[in-house]
Amino acid sequence: MTILDKYLSREIFRYFFMVLVLVVAIYLAVDFFEKIDNFMEAGLPFSRAIDFFFAFHPVCSVSDHSGRGVAVGTHQFRYDE
């Protein structure tokens, strides 16, 4: 692997993970505010709702949004030169 390949890989992965974290954070925030009413109406404590989001969402969020992370990350890298 040449120096240029290492540099390009590092830059692409950096943008990929930044975009992936941002998209997952937005997804979790929107989903949280959609479902918090259901948890409150059921009389569950807030800690139980947080447990639900940490247990269920990380796996589905990353698998759902990794394609978007690649698309936006490589687009940003291409025009950042």
Order of alpha helices (4+ residues) and beta strands (2+ residues): alpha-alpha
